[in-house]
Amino acid sequence: MDLSQKEIVEYVVLDDNNELVRAAFCQRELLSMQGNAIEVPSGTIKSTFNIGEYPLDLTAIKVKKRIEINSNRDIAIEDGITVTLNNEEHVFDADPKSQAKLSGAALAGLLATQLNMPFEVDWTLKNNEVITLSFQQLANVILTGASLINSVHNNATTRKIALDQAQTIGEVLNA
């Protein structure tokens, strides 16, 4: 079977310089090469390409980019809340369950403060070290965490707005 009788599929691929390049592959060749490096004869396009999973359809590329933006947002939150207490940096978990626990502890600290009762709480950090926090320190962690999460979400929202407005593949990738 000659090349003209095979189904040709166009894809966007990344070259060695991470630049997008349009490339056409026979469907059979594409299926056998997904996820692998492709050697292209010198002078054809570039030398080595990794197949991106980007069909040349702007909507599909936008969907993939939105998933990437959401993933980056989630990773930034999972990295935790870094707070300096007593001249030492501590990293607190920032996932929703940990945020709820922090809020519950803060409420207990607020009640204790209102009732003129002493308040301290032992807290397990992201690295499993346990530290004792005063109400003021706990409040500092919560306010720092709220600021971090707000910033991360605002960044993701700004990127999604740029993504929604993108008209070209380059604009999508820069969103």
ABEGO torsion letter per residue (X at the ends): XBAAABBBBBBBBBBAAGBBBBBBBBAAAAAAABGBBBBBBBGAABABBBBBBBBBBAAAAAAAAAAAAAAAAAAAAAAEBBBBBGGBBBBBBABAAAAAAAAAAAAAAAAAAAAGBBBBBBBBBAAGBBBBBBAAAAAAAAAAAAAAAAAAAAAAAAAAAAAAABABAAAAAAX
